[in-house]
Amino acid sequence: MFEEIKINPELREQYLKKGYWTDQTLLDCWEATVDRFPDREYIVDDRGFRYTYRQMDEAAARVAAYLLDLGIRPRDVVSYQLPIWSEFAMLTIACYKAGAVAHPIAMSYEEKELIRSMNVTESKAYFGTTFFYKTDYEKRILAVKDEIPTLKGIVLVDYVKERESELPVLREILENFRPLAREACVHELTGQDIAVILCTSGTTGGTKGVLLTHDNVRYSEDTFNKELNLTEEDIMFMPAPLHHATGFHHAIIAPMLHGAKTVLQQKYSCREAIQLMNREMCTYSMGATPFIYDILRELEDNGGELPTLKFYLCGGAPVPGYMVQRAWKFGILLCEVYGSTESVPHVFVHPEEALKLNGTTSGRAIAGVEVKVVDDDGCEVLAGTPGEELSRGPSLFVGYLKARDITDGVLDDDGWFHSGDLCVKDEKGNIRIIGRKKDMIVRGGENLNSNEINDTLEGCPGMGDHTIIGMPDDRLGERICAFAVPKPGYENLCLEDVVAYLKEKNVPKRFWPERLELIDRIPHTGSGKVKKYLLKEELKKRMKG
């Protein structure tokens, strides 16, 4: 099924020679950590579930025994659709014990998306919760199971609600199956085999199955750990969905590579997050900008502190300097990271440089990863000149599942991934992301960066979450439209209020929004990126109205 993997042969040879890629799988890494730290805690969630490495290893071995009994064989795909629960980690490790490919699915996937994703992956098994946050997932999977011919088994997790069907539940498997012996987990797999299929966030509509090998994931997280000087004493707090690259890589994989601990919160709540981080003595966290924005506002408005939290890795959007300073008032170093599902965070601001750089950059590439900036003709540009960010390295994905034409459109024959992001690179190798190529607003022939315009709105009285999109215009091509969530008491916020604020701040008139649309919620992906295509559709409806 993975015949269309695209790897430059010279780069493969280079990565193997340098030891970036090996015969080691993520299962090998897991077992080595279990042997070193059997009684250290690996994962804790806010439901009260706690697992040491030994306990998680045994639980995952029981699930792996069930998978083998079901007929799962090495390189088969196992799908699972779970909230931010410790069982997510259990299923991931169980997949690797069985030699299977992990396929985590977004909780937002409905019937059509389930059918499509599990048919394209030829999934052999599905694990999902019976019910979560107003949604009956049991009913949903039962409605589609007959349209997924490869599916051999469905298992429910009945933590929230008891099952209504005759489908098996995870707790029965944990009670009735003996742990699969370690020698039975020996597979003819190498680091170059596919470890996980992750779906892209889909900020421009649609999703693609991103293929990542054991080497890709292991290299990125091992290098990340080393460059952040993380040890087994560190404790990660993860508020982001685990099916996404941020949650999967940094909450499930990164800590287990060196015996550290992960703390999970199933549904993000700001005050509860602060209490949970303090109770578990979390030393760092990672997630989208809205998470840390909310936490800082809660600390400022209602008091509190996070004495053990050393740094927060912030992705999904540029981090302005004023946010860095706000965080530092609470002793938190705010460090921007940059990457994508295809090229997982490969650039970041090191904590010791966070205050000095103060939001002026996204950082520099991790060891072993190359970054270059090119113009529209693909020629590398000089430092300080805007262009598209390209990256390549041992952590880079190896293609989209069953979509070679789309793969070839972004992953060239020399191994460079064309991100579609605009950036500027300085002489020291630091890059600053200035937006998507598609995020540029072309107004009367002038290219305007929507992210820079959006930054000028920060602090506008009565304005909560906000973003900028291009508005179609017959004369100028595009005009500037602002979408904003009004704060309580400011439901009548109008364009004149916004313009008055910008005028007072001496923001140039060409950056002023020409339309303001109030909305209850700005739609974000799991990584915190704004789904601008949804806002463009909404604007189109409103303009017709």
N, C-alpha and C positions, 0 to 999 in steps of 0.2 A: 504493500500500500504506500510505502514511502520511497518509491522509485524516483520521484522528482526532486529529491534533496539536491540542493545546489551548493557545492563547496568548490572553491578554486583549488585545484590539485597542488599547486605550488604552496599556497597558504597552509593546506593540510599538512604537507611535509614539514613546513617551517614550524608550525605549532606543535607537532609531535616531537620534532628534534629539540625544541626549547623546553619541552616538558609541560607546555600549556595544556595540551591534550594528552590523555593517557588511556590505559585499558580500564581505569577505575570508573565505576558507576556510582551513582548517589547512594545505592544500597551499601557499597563498600565503605563509603564515608560514614553512613549511619552506623553500621556495625562497629566500626573503629571507635566511634564516640561512645556507643553503648558499653563497649569493653573498658574504656577509660573512665567514664563517669556514670556508672549504672544507677547510682542513687541520687544524682543531681536532678533537680526538677527541669523538665523540658518544656512543658506547656501548662498554662493555667488559663481558665476562662472565667468570665464573670457569673457563670451559673454555679460555680463551686467545684467544677471538675479540675482535678490536678493529676498530672502524670509525671513520674520520674522517667528517665530514659529506659530503665528496665521495664517499668510498667507499660509504657507505650510500645516498646518492642514486643512484649508478650501479646498485647491486644492486637497489634497490627499483624502478628504471626497467626492469630486465630482467624482474622479476616482473610489473610492470604490463603490459609487452608481452605476456606470456603470458596475462594476464587478458583483454586485448582480443582476442587470438587465440582465446580460449575462448568469446568472445561476451558477455563482461561489459560492461554499459553503465552510464552514470551512474545512480545511485540503486539499482542492484542490490546485494544483500547478499552479502558474502564472509565465511565463517566460518573461524575458525582456533582450534585447540586445542593450545597449546604450553606447555612449562614456562617458567621465567624465563630465557629465552634471548634473545640479540640478534636472532634471526630474528623474534621477536615484533614488534620495532620495524620491521624490514624489511617485514613484511607489512602493518603498519598504514600505513606511508607508501606502499606499493604500492597499497593500496586507494584512497588519496586521489589518487594519480596517475591511476588509472583512473576516478575519480569515483564509486567504490563506497562503500557503507556498511560500516564495520568491525563485525564481530560476534565478539569474542573469547569463547571458551567455557571454562568451568572444566575443569581436568584431571580433576575428580571425576565429570564427567558420564558416565553409562553409556548403554546402548543406548536405553532409553525416553526419557531426557532429551535425547539427541542428536536422536532422531526428532522429538520435540515442538518443541525449540528451532529446529531448522532448517526445519521445516515452517511454524511460525508466522512466521518471518522470510522464508520463501520463498527460502532461501539458494541461490545459484547455484554456489558453489565451496566446497571444504573443504580446509584445510591442517592436517596433524597429524603428530606424531611416530610413528615405527613402534613404538617401545617406550620406556617410562620407568617406573622404580621399580616393578618387578614386574607391570606392566600392558602387555598387547599391544594397543596402540591401532590398529594396522593391522587386526588381526582384528576389532576392535570396529566400525570404520567400514565394513569390507566386509560385516559382518553386517546393517547397517542401510541401506546406500546405495540399495537398491531401494525402500525405503519413503519416500524423499525425492524426489518426482518432479521438483522444480525443479533438482536438482543436475546441473550440466553437467560438473564435473571434480573429481577428488580428487588432491591432491599430498601426498606423504609427505616428511618430513624424517628421513633415515636416519643421523643422527649416532650414536645409541646402538647400533642394530642394522640390518643390511642388510634391505631389503624382501624379502618372500617372494612378493609378487604382481607383476603387470605394471604396476602403477600408476607414474606418473612421480614422480621425486623432485626436490626443490628444487635440488640441486646441478646436475642436468642442465639445468634451466631457466636457472640462472645461467651455465652454460657455452654454451648453444645459442641463447639469445635476445639480440638486440641491444637495448641500452637504448632505451626509448621516448623519443623526442625531447620536449623540454619543450613545444614548440608543440602537440604531440599531446595534451597533458594539460590543455588549456584546455577547461573545461566550463561549461555555463550553470548553475552552482551559485552560491548565495550563502551568507552566514553563517547564514541561517535554514533551510538544508537539514540533514537528519539526517546526523551524522558517525559516530555509534557507537551501538550497542545493547548496553547492559550489563545483566547479570542482577543482581537484588538478592541479598543474602546469604542471605536466607531464615531468619532466626532464629526465626520463628514458623511455619515450614513453607511449602513452595511457593516458586516463583520467578516474577518478572515481568520482562518486557523493558522496560528504562528507555530512553526515547528522548532523546538529547542532540544538539543541533545544533552546528555548527561554532562559532557564536557562544557557546553555553553553555560549551563546553570552553575555547575561547580566552580568553573573558573571565575565567573563574574562575582559570585558571593564570597569565595575564598579571598580574592583580591580586594574586594570591598572591605571585608573584615580586617585584613592586614593593614590597609591604608587608613582605617579608622581606629587602629590599635585596640580593637575589641578583644575581650578575653572571655573565658568561661564564667567570669564574675558579672558580666554585663547582662542586663535584663531589658528586653525590647517590649515596648507597648505598641500594639498594632490595632489601629481603628479602621483600616481600609479593608475592603472585601478581599478574601483570600484567593478568589478565582482570578484576580488581576495580577499582573506582573509584580506590582509593589508588594502585595500581601503574600503571594506565593514565594517569591524569591527571598524577601527580607524577613518574613515572619516564620515560614515553615523551614526553608533551607538554610539560610545564613546562620541562625543560632545553632542548629544541630551540627554544623561543620566543626565547631569548637567547643561544644558542650554548654552553650549558654541557654538562656530561658526566654520564652515568649509569653506575653500576657495579652489575652484577647478580650475584646468587648463586642458582644454580639450585635448590638444596635447602638450607634454612637449617641451619647448624651454627655454634654460638656462637664457638668458638675460631677457626675458619676465617674467620668473618665479621670478627672483630677483625683478623686478619692481612691480610685482603683490603682492609679500610678503610684500614689503615696503609700497605699497599703502594701503593694508588692515591691516597692522601692525600685521602680523602673529607672534605668540610667539613660536610656535614649528612646526615641520614637521616630517614626517615618510615616509620611502621608501627604495628602494634598494640602494646599494652602488654606482652604476653609477650616480644616481641623485646628491648626495652630492659631488661626485668626480668632476662632470662637473661644479657645482656651485662654488666650491673652485677654480678650475682652471680659471673660468671666472673672479672671483673677483681678483685673482692674476695677470692675464694677462691684463685685461681691466679696472680694478678699480671698486670701489663701496663698499658697506657695507650692512649689514643686522642688524641694531641696535636693532630691537625688537625681533629677533629670539634667544630664550634662548637655545634650544637644538634641535638636530636632532636625531631621533631614526632610526638606520640603520640596516636593515636585509637582508637576502639572501646570505651573505658571511661574513667571519670574517673581523673585522675592525682592521687594523694594527695601531701600535702606532704613526707612522709618520702622519697618517691621522687625528688622534685625535689632534695632535699638530698643524697641518695645520688649522684645524677648529677653534681651540682656538685662533689663531691669529686674527680671526674675531669675537671673543667673543661667539662662538658657541660650546656648549658641545656636542661632538659626542658620542652617547651611542649605543652600539651594543645591538640588541634584537635577540632572537632565538626562533623559533617555526616552525609550519607548518600549513597547512590548517586543518589537523586533530587535532593538539594540538597547537592552535593559540598562538602567542608569550607568552610563559609562563616563560621565563627567560630573564632578561635584566639587563643592567648596569644602576644603578641609576645615574642621572645627577651629584649629589654631589660627586660621586666616580669616575666619568669618567676620570679626569686628573690623579688621583692617580693610577688607574688600567691601564690606558694608553694602551688599546688594548690588554692586556694580558689575557682577559677573556670575555666570552659572558654574564657574570653576574650570578645571582642566581634566583631561582624560586620565583614567586609571591606567596603571602599568599594562603594557601589552596591547592597548587599544590606540589606533591611529585616528586622528580627526583632521579633516581639511575643509576649507571653505572655497566654494567654486561659484563662478558666474553662470549665466544662462547657457553659455556654450560649453560648460564643463571644465573651464580653465581655472586653475587655482588663483585666488586673488591675494593681493598684498594685505598685510596686517592693517586693521582699521577699516577695511572695505567690506561692506555688507555682501553676503552671498549665502548660498544654500549649504547647510551643514551635512557633511558626509562622514561616515564612520566605518571602520572595519576592525576586526579583531577576533580573538578566540571566543568571545561571549556573544557574537552576532548570530542571529537566527539563520537557519539553513533553508528557508523557503516557506511559502504558504501551501497548506495541504490541498492537493489536487487543483492547483491554480498556477501553473507554470508561467502563463502569460502575465499574470499580476506580479509574480515573483520577479520576472525579468524586467518589469517596469520600474522596480525600485532597487533591485540587487544586481549590480552589473557584473560582468564576467571577471573583473579584477577583484571582486569581493567587497566593493564599496556599497554601503547602504545609503540611498538617497532619502534623507529624512523628510524633505519638504519644508523644513524649518529654516527660517532666515536667521543668520547670526553674524556677529563680528568677532574676529579673533585678534588678540593682541600679541605682542612679541614674545610673551612668556608662555603662550599656549592656552591662556584663558579665553573662553568664549562667552559671549553674551547673547542670549536668545532674544531676538527682537520681534518674533512672530512667525506665523505660518505664511508661506508664499500665498496661500489662499486667503489669509487674513488681511492682506493689504487692501485698503480702500483707495480706489483710483477716482479721485474727485477732480474733474476738469483737467485731467492729464497729470495731476500731482499725486504721487504715491504717499498715502498717509498710513502710518502704522496704528492699527486699532488697539494694540496693547498699550502703546504710549499714551494714546488718547484716554483710554480707560483709567490709567494711573492718575490722570489729572482730576478725575471725579472723586478720588478718595478723600474723605473728610467733608464732603458736601452735606450740609445739615439735612437730616431727614432721610438720607439715602443709605440703604443697607447694601446688600449684594448687588453688583452691577456689571454690565459688560457692554461692549460696543460692537456693532455689526454695520456692514454696508447696506444702504437703502437704495434700490434702483431709482434712477432719475433720468428722464429723457434728455435733459439738457447737459448735465454734468457727468453722466454715466453712473455715478454713485454719490450719495450724500451720507452724512454721519447720523446714525440712529443709536440712541442709548436705551437699553432695557435696564430697569431698576426695580428693586423690591423696596417699597417705602417702609420706613420705620413706623411703629405705632404713633398715632397723632399727626402723621405727615401723609395721610392718604390722598391729600390734594396737592402733593408735590407736582410742580409744573416746570415746563422748559424754561420759563423766565427765571425761576428760582435758581436753576442749575447754571444758566448763563451768567446771572449776577454773581454767583460764587466764583466762576471761572474768571470773570472780568476782574474781580477783586484780587484774585491770585495772579493776575497779569499773564494768564494763559493766552497765547496767540489766537486770534479769532478763527483762523483756519482749522483749529482743533476743537471748536465748539460744536457740540451735537446740534443737529438741525431738527431733530424729532426726539421726543421722550415717550417711551412706552412703559407704563407701570405693569408689573406682573407679580403674582404671588410667590413665584420661586424661579430662580435661574436654573435651568436643567444642566446638571453636571454628569460626567462619566464617573466611574468608580475611582479614577485617579485624580479627579478634581478638575479635569478640563471641561470647558463649557461646550455643550452641544449646540454650536452655532447654527447648524442646519435646521434644528427644530425652531430656533428663534426666527430664522429667515422665513420658514413656513408660516409661523405665527404672524409675522409682520405682513406677509403677503395677504393673509386673511383679513387683518385689520385694515390694511390699505384699501382692499376691495369694499369693506364695510363702511 
